């Protein structure tokens, strides 16, 4: 076995680290590009559905639909926080015992930063934007149907939606931090229904 000098070893380590850094940057760029494309598609579809459906249905159904968007944003925010706060070792142990969904939980945890970014920043923020647009449409309908002041109705509606979103996410974050393992496991079990392991 040939020996290498300390200087050669040092250069080898530097080159390896440099290559790993370049690969990470490349992977991160690919991920960012994917997120931008996914965000655009999801936002476009949800906004289109919101703009087409909400103004054309009655006010109670419009309110329910808007609240569903708010709830969806809060739920994904909870998942995003839970993924980062969960203990990976727990799921490795569960996976070794072939517990359903544990393998998916391990994958999600290993990619915690990406999963959290997707859940909180992509889905969560899109739901916030769409729920705001839906709330605007509802406030216009309420003001027109009941002869209320448009500006006041819009401000009250926006205030209600904002407080529900911010308050819900604040409570959700606390819950996600305390129950991260359980939330990640339940989410992984659901995802495992659609996940097929690569051979």
PAGUTI-727188 format. One record per atom (N, C-alpha, C): x, y, z. Coordinates in pm, whole numbers, plus 50000, padded with zeros to 5 digits. Example, Ala and Ser with C-alpha at 12.3 -4.5 7.8 and 13.67 -1.06 7.14 Angstrom:
<atoms>
((51319; 49431; 50780))
((51230; 49550; 50780))
((51320; 49670; 50780))
((51285; 49775; 50708))
((51367; 49894; 50714))
((51290; 50003; 50787))
</atoms>
This chain:
<atoms>
((50086; 49880; 50000))
((50000; 50000; 50000))
((50089; 50125; 50000))
((50066; 50212; 49904))
((50147; 50334; 49893))
((50106; 50436; 49998))
((50207; 50505; 50050))
((50179; 50607; 50150))
((50173; 50744; 50085))
((50094; 50833; 50147))
((50087; 50970; 50097))
((50137; 51064; 50206))
((50193; 51172; 50161))
((50246; 51270; 50257))
((50132; 51348; 50322))
((50168; 51416; 50430))
((50069; 51498; 50501))
((50012; 51607; 50410))
((50099; 51662; 50327))
((50058; 51769; 50236))
((49958; 51716; 50132))
((49987; 51596; 50080))
((49897; 51533; 49982))
((49763; 51499; 50046))
((49771; 51448; 50170))
((49648; 51415; 50244))
((49564; 51540; 50268))
((49632; 51648; 50306))
((49564; 51776; 50330))
((49496; 51827; 50204))
((49567; 51817; 50090))
((49509; 51859; 49961))
((49390; 51773; 49922))
((49400; 51643; 49950))
((49291; 51550; 49920))
((49165; 51585; 50000))
((49186; 51617; 50127))
((49073; 51656; 50214))
((49010; 51784; 50164))
((49090; 51881; 50127))
((49042; 52011; 50075))
((48961; 51990; 49948))
((49014; 51906; 49856))
((48945; 51879; 49729))
((48812; 51808; 49752))
((48812; 51713; 49847))
((48689; 51639; 49880))
((48583; 51733; 49935))
((48625; 51821; 50027))
((48531; 51917; 50086))
((48478; 52014; 49982))
((48567; 52055; 49892))
((48529; 52146; 49785))
((48425; 52082; 49693))
((48449; 51953; 49660))
((48357; 51879; 49573))
((48222; 51862; 49640))
((48224; 51830; 49771))
((48099; 51814; 49848))
((48021; 51945; 49851))
((48095; 52056; 49868))
((48032; 52188; 49872))
((47969; 52222; 49737))
((48040; 52192; 49629))
((47988; 52217; 49493))
((47864; 52134; 49466))
((47866; 52006; 49511))
((47749; 51918; 49494))
((47630; 51968; 49573))
((47658; 52019; 49694))
((47549; 52072; 49778))
((47487; 52195; 49714))
((47572; 52283; 49661))
((47524; 52405; 49594))
((47439; 52369; 49473))
((47485; 52268; 49397))
((47411; 52223; 49279))
((47276; 52164; 49319))
((47277; 52081; 49425))
((47153; 52021; 49476))
((47057; 52128; 49525))
((47111; 52227; 49598))
((47028; 52337; 49650))
((46965; 52419; 49537))
((47043; 52442; 49430))
((46990; 52517; 49316))
((46877; 52441; 49248))
((46896; 52310; 49232))
((46791; 52226; 49172))
((46666; 52231; 49258))
((46685; 52222; 49391))
((46572; 52225; 49484))
((46498; 52360; 49476))
((46573; 52469; 49473))
((46513; 52602; 49464))
((46432; 52617; 49336))
((46489; 52569; 49224))
((46418; 52575; 49095))
((46289; 52494; 49099))
((46296; 52376; 49162))
((46176; 52292; 49175))
((46070; 52361; 49259))
((46114; 52422; 49371))
((46021; 52492; 49460))
((45952; 52607; 49388))
((46029; 52683; 49309))
((45972; 52795; 49234))
((45865; 52747; 49137))
((45895; 52639; 49065))
((45800; 52583; 48968))
((45676; 52529; 49037))
((45697; 52451; 49146))
((45585; 52394; 49221))
((45499; 52505; 49281))
((45565; 52607; 49339))
((45493; 52719; 49399))
((45407; 52791; 49296))
((45462; 52811; 49177))
((45387; 52878; 49071))
((45264; 52797; 49031))
((45283; 52666; 49010))
((45173; 52580; 48966))
((45063; 52572; 49072))
((45107; 52545; 49197))
((45009; 52533; 49307))
((44937; 52664; 49331))
((45012; 52775; 49332))
((44953; 52907; 49353))
((44855; 52942; 49241))
((44895; 52912; 49118))
((44809; 52940; 49002))
((44678; 52863; 49012))
((44688; 52734; 49041))
((44568; 52648; 49050))
((44476; 52690; 49164))
((44536; 52714; 49282))
((44456; 52751; 49399))
((44394; 52890; 49381))
((44470; 52982; 49327))
((44418; 53118; 49304))
((44307; 53117; 49200))
((44326; 53038; 49095))
((44225; 53027; 48990))
((44096; 52970; 49049))
((44110; 52862; 49126))
((43992; 52800; 49189))
((43923; 52898; 49283))
((44005; 52971; 49361))
((43949; 53067; 49456))
((43875; 53180; 49384))
((43937; 53235; 49279))
((43876; 53347; 49206))
((43753; 53307; 49126))
((43750; 53181; 49081))
((43638; 53133; 49002))
((43522; 53085; 49089))
((43557; 53020; 49199))
((43454; 52956; 49282))
((43394; 53050; 49384))
((43479; 53118; 49463))
((43429; 53199; 49576))
((43329; 53307; 49535))
((43356; 53387; 49430))
((43259; 53491; 49394))
((43125; 53438; 49343))
((43124; 53311; 49299))
((43004; 53255; 49238))
((42924; 53164; 49330))
((42966; 53151; 49455))
((42887; 53072; 49550))
((42832; 53163; 49658))
((42738; 53107; 49737))
((42677; 53192; 49840))
((42778; 53222; 49952))
((42747; 53323; 50031))
((42841; 53373; 50132))
((42882; 53267; 50235))
((42787; 53188; 50293))
((42829; 53087; 50391))
((42930; 52986; 50334))
((42907; 52940; 50213))
((43000; 52845; 50151))
((43136; 52911; 50121))
((43131; 53037; 50083))
((43254; 53113; 50059))
((43337; 53128; 50185))
((43268; 53152; 50297))
((43337; 53163; 50427))
((43400; 53030; 50465))
((43324; 52920; 50445))
((43376; 52786; 50476))
((43500; 52755; 50392))
((43493; 52787; 50264))
((43606; 52763; 50174))
((43729; 52844; 50216))
((43708; 52968; 50253))
((43818; 53054; 50299))
((43881; 53000; 50427))
((43796; 52955; 50519))
((43846; 52898; 50645))
((43922; 52768; 50620))
((43881; 52693; 50518))
((43954; 52571; 50481))
((44095; 52603; 50432))
((44107; 52711; 50355))
((44240; 52756; 50310))
((44326; 52795; 50429))
((44266; 52865; 50525))
((44339; 52906; 50647))
((44383; 52782; 50725))
((44291; 52687; 50742))
((44320; 52564; 50816))
((44429; 52483; 50747))
((44424; 52476; 50615))
((44525; 52403; 50539))
((44664; 52463; 50560))
((44670; 52597; 50558))
((44797; 52666; 50583))
((44851; 52637; 50722))
((44763; 52636; 50821))
((44804; 52608; 50959))
((44853; 52464; 50973))
((44781; 52369; 50913))
((44818; 52226; 50920))
((44955; 52201; 50859))
((44980; 52260; 50743))
((45110; 52240; 50678))
((45221; 52309; 50756))
((45190; 52421; 50821))
((45288; 52488; 50906))
((45324; 52399; 51025))
((45225; 52332; 51081))
((45247; 52239; 51193))
((45338; 52125; 51149))
((45310; 52069; 51032))
((45393; 51959; 50979))
((45536; 52006; 50956))
((45551; 52125; 50899))
((45683; 52181; 50872))
((45767; 52197; 50997))
((45705; 52244; 51104))
((45776; 52262; 51232))
((45803; 52127; 51297))
((45706; 52035; 51288))
((45719; 51902; 51349))
((45836; 51824; 51288))
((45855; 51838; 51157))
((45964; 51767; 51089))
((46099; 51811; 51144))
((46115; 51939; 51169))
((46243; 51990; 51219))
((46264; 51959; 51367))
((46156; 51947; 51444))
((46170; 51926; 51588))
((46167; 51778; 51630))
((46127; 51688; 51539))
((46116; 51545; 51571))
((46255; 51483; 51591))
((46257; 51371; 51662))
((46382; 51300; 51692))
((46402; 51187; 51590))
((46504; 51200; 51508))
((46528; 51102; 51400))
((46554; 50962; 51453))
((46621; 50951; 51567))
((46657; 50820; 51624))
((46533; 50734; 51651))
((46425; 50799; 51692))
((46300; 50728; 51721))
((46250; 50655; 51597))
((46258; 50721; 51483))
((46206; 50664; 51359))
((46300; 50559; 51300))
((46430; 50571; 51326))
((46523; 50466; 51286))
((46491; 50337; 51363))
((46461; 50354; 51492))
((46425; 50240; 51576))
((46295; 50175; 51527))
((46197; 50258; 51496))
((46069; 50209; 51445))
((46086; 50141; 51310))
((46172; 50199; 51226))
((46197; 50144; 51092))
((46262; 50007; 51099))
((46352; 49989; 51197))
((46418; 49859; 51214))
((46318; 49751; 51254))
((46207; 49793; 51316))
((46101; 49698; 51354))
((45988; 49692; 51251))
((46014; 49754; 51134))
((45921; 49751; 51020))
((45784; 49812; 51053))
((45784; 49917; 51136))
((45660; 49988; 51169))
((45614; 50066; 51047))
((45487; 50055; 51013))
((45434; 50121; 50894))
((45455; 50273; 50899))
((45511; 50327; 50792))
((45531; 50470; 50781))
((45662; 50520; 50837))
((45733; 50434; 50913))
((45859; 50477; 50977))
((45966; 50507; 50873))
((45970; 50428; 50765))
((46069; 50452; 50659))
((46048; 50588; 50592))
((45922; 50625; 50574))
((45890; 50755; 50516))
((45927; 50867; 50614))
((45902; 50844; 50742))
((45937; 50943; 50845))
((46087; 50969; 50846))
((46167; 50863; 50829))
((46313; 50877; 50824))
((46355; 50963; 50705))
((46294; 50936; 50589))
((46324; 51013; 50467))
((46287; 51160; 50486))
((46168; 51184; 50544))
((46123; 51322; 50568))
((46217; 51394; 50664))
((46258; 51323; 50770))
((46346; 51383; 50870))
((46484; 51413; 50813))
((46536; 51323; 50728))
((46667; 51345; 50665))
((46665; 51466; 50572))
((46545; 51497; 50520))
((46528; 51613; 50432))
((46446; 51721; 50501))
((46465; 51734; 50632))
((46383; 51823; 50715))
((46378; 51967; 50664))
((46494; 52021; 50623))
((46496; 52161; 50579))
((46411; 52181; 50454))
((46419; 52085; 50360))
((46341; 52095; 50237))
((46192; 52074; 50263))
((46160; 51976; 50347))
((46020; 51948; 50380))
((45958; 52066; 50452))
((46032; 52121; 50549))
((45985; 52237; 50625))
((45964; 52357; 50534))
((46060; 52380; 50443))
((46049; 52491; 50348))
((45927; 52475; 50259))
((45905; 52353; 50210))
((45790; 52328; 50123))
((45658; 52348; 50197))
((45649; 52290; 50319))
((45524; 52298; 50396))
((45495; 52440; 50444))
((45596; 52504; 50504))
((45575; 52637; 50564))
((45577; 52750; 50461))
((45678; 52747; 50373))
((45698; 52859; 50281))
((45616; 52848; 50153))
((45608; 52726; 50098))
((45534; 52710; 49972))
((45385; 52698; 49999))
((45344; 52587; 50061))
((45201; 52563; 50084))
((45143; 52664; 50183))
((45214; 52687; 50294))
((45163; 52779; 50397))
((45142; 52920; 50345))
((45242; 52973; 50274))
((45231; 53110; 50221))
((45128; 53121; 50110))
((45121; 53017; 50025))
((45020; 53019; 49917))
((44880; 53019; 49976))
((44859; 52937; 50079))
((44728; 52933; 50145))
((44693; 53070; 50204))
((44795; 53138; 50258))
((44774; 53271; 50313))
((44733; 53371; 50207))
((44799; 53364; 50092))
((44766; 53455; 49980))
((44627; 53426; 49926))
((44598; 53297; 49906))
((44468; 53257; 49849))
((44354; 53288; 49946))
((44376; 53262; 50075))
((44271; 53292; 50173))
((44245; 53442; 50180))
((44351; 53522; 50161))
((44334; 53667; 50157))
((44253; 53712; 50037))
((44280; 53651; 49921))
((44204; 53684; 49799))
((44059; 53641; 49813))
((44039; 53522; 49873))
((43903; 53472; 49893))
((43827; 53562; 49992))
((43897; 53608; 50096))
((43835; 53697; 50195))
((43793; 53828; 50131))
((43874; 53878; 50038))
((43839; 54001; 49966))
((43712; 53983; 49885))
((43702; 53868; 49816))
((43582; 53839; 49737))
((43458; 53828; 49826))
((43474; 53768; 49942))
((43362; 53754; 50036))
((43319; 53889; 50090))
((43418; 53973; 50125))
((43385; 54106; 50180))
((43309; 54190; 50078))
((43344; 54176; 49949))
((43274; 54248; 49842))
((43130; 54199; 49833))
((43112; 54066; 49841))
((42977; 54006; 49835))
((42891; 54050; 49953))
((42951; 54049; 50072))
((42878; 54089; 50193))
((42837; 54236; 50184))
((42931; 54321; 50144))
((42903; 54464; 50133))
((42794; 54492; 50030))
((42799; 54420; 49918))
((42700; 54441; 49812))
((42563; 54389; 49851))
((42557; 54271; 49914))
((42429; 54208; 49950))
((42359; 54276; 50068))
((42438; 54326; 50163))
((42379; 54384; 50285))
((42396; 54535; 50293))
((42446; 54596; 50182))
((42460; 54741; 50174))
((42551; 54797; 50284))
((42660; 54726; 50310))
((42758; 54772; 50407))
((42865; 54855; 50337))
((42942; 54927; 50417))
((43053; 55005; 50363))
((43163; 54908; 50313))
((43205; 54924; 50188))
((43301; 54832; 50127))
((43435; 54831; 50200))
((43485; 54951; 50233))
((43616; 54959; 50298))
((43613; 54898; 50437))
((43511; 54932; 50515))
((43501; 54880; 50652))
((43484; 54729; 50653))
((43400; 54680; 50562))
((43378; 54535; 50552))
((43507; 54463; 50515))
((43580; 54521; 50419))
((43708; 54462; 50377))
((43810; 54459; 50488))
((43817; 54568; 50564))
((43914; 54576; 50675))
((43881; 54476; 50785))
((43753; 54465; 50818))
((43711; 54370; 50922))
((43738; 54227; 50878))
((43703; 54195; 50753))
((43725; 54059; 50701))
((43873; 54025; 50699))
((43956; 54120; 50651))
((44101; 54097; 50646))
((44158; 54078; 50787))
((44106; 54156; 50883))
((44150; 54145; 51021))
((44118; 54010; 51081))
((43997; 53961; 51053))
((43954; 53830; 51105))
((44041; 53718; 51048))
((44061; 53721; 50915))
((44141; 53617; 50849))
((44286; 53621; 50897))
((44341; 53740; 50910))
((44480; 53755; 50957))
((44496; 53703; 51099))
((44402; 53740; 51187))
((44412; 53697; 51327))
((44397; 53546; 51340))
((44308; 53487; 51260))
((44291; 53341; 51262))
((44417; 53271; 51212))
((44475; 53324; 51106))
((44596; 53264; 51048))
((44714; 53275; 51144))
((44739; 53397; 51193))
((44854; 53420; 51282))
((44836; 53347; 51414))
((44717; 53357; 51473))
((44689; 53288; 51599))
((44697; 53137; 51585))
((44640; 53086; 51475))
((44643; 52941; 51450))
((44784; 52889; 51433))
((44867; 52964; 51358))
((45005; 52921; 51336))
((45088; 52931; 51464))
((45060; 53031; 51547))
((45132; 53045; 51675))
((45103; 52927; 51767))
((44975; 52891; 51778))
((44937; 52775; 51860))
((44990; 52646; 51798))
((44982; 52639; 51664))
((45027; 52520; 51593))
((45175; 52494; 51611))
((45257; 52600; 51610))
((45402; 52586; 51628))
((45434; 52527; 51765))
((45368; 52579; 51868))
((45390; 52529; 52003))
((45351; 52381; 52013))
((45238; 52346; 51952))
((45191; 52208; 51951))
((45290; 52118; 51875))
((45338; 52168; 51760))
((45430; 52091; 51676))
((45563; 52063; 51746))
((45613; 52160; 51821))
((45739; 52143; 51892))
((45725; 52038; 52003))
((45613; 52041; 52075))
((45590; 51949; 52185))
((45553; 51808; 52139))
((45486; 51798; 52024))
((45438; 51668; 51974))
((45498; 51635; 51837))
((45620; 51678; 51814))
((45683; 51661; 51683))
((45688; 51518; 51635))
((45725; 51424; 51723))
((45737; 51283; 51684))
((45603; 51224; 51640))
((45500; 51252; 51717))
((45366; 51199; 51687))
((45314; 51256; 51556))
((45330; 51387; 51540))
((45279; 51454; 51418))
((45352; 51401; 51295))
((45486; 51391; 51303))
((45563; 51341; 51189))
((45525; 51197; 51158))
((45504; 51116; 51260))
((45466; 50975; 51238))
((45330; 50965; 51169))
((45233; 51040; 51216))
((45099; 51035; 51157))
((45102; 51086; 51012))
((45179; 51192; 50989))
((45192; 51246; 50853))
((45263; 51145; 50763))
((45366; 51080; 50815))
((45441; 50979; 50738))
((45353; 50859; 50706))
((45268; 50820; 50800))
((45175; 50708; 50774))
((45083; 50741; 50658))
((45035; 50866; 50656))
((44947; 50910; 50547))
((45022; 50911; 50414))
((45143; 50967; 50415))
((45225; 50974; 50294))
((45260; 50834; 50244))
((45280; 50739; 50337))
((45321; 50604; 50299))
((45216; 50532; 50215))
((45092; 50579; 50218))
((44985; 50521; 50135))
((45020; 50542; 49987))
((45083; 50656; 49957))
((45114; 50691; 49819))
((45260; 50663; 49783))
((45340; 50628; 49883))
((45484; 50611; 49860))
((45517; 50467; 49825))
((45591; 50451; 49715))
((45640; 50320; 49675))
((45791; 50318; 49684))
((45843; 50224; 49760))
((45987; 50215; 49780))
((46057; 50174; 49651))
((46167; 50246; 49617))
((46243; 50213; 49497))
((46325; 50087; 49519))
((46326; 50002; 49420))
((46402; 49877; 49430))
((46551; 49902; 49403))
</atoms>
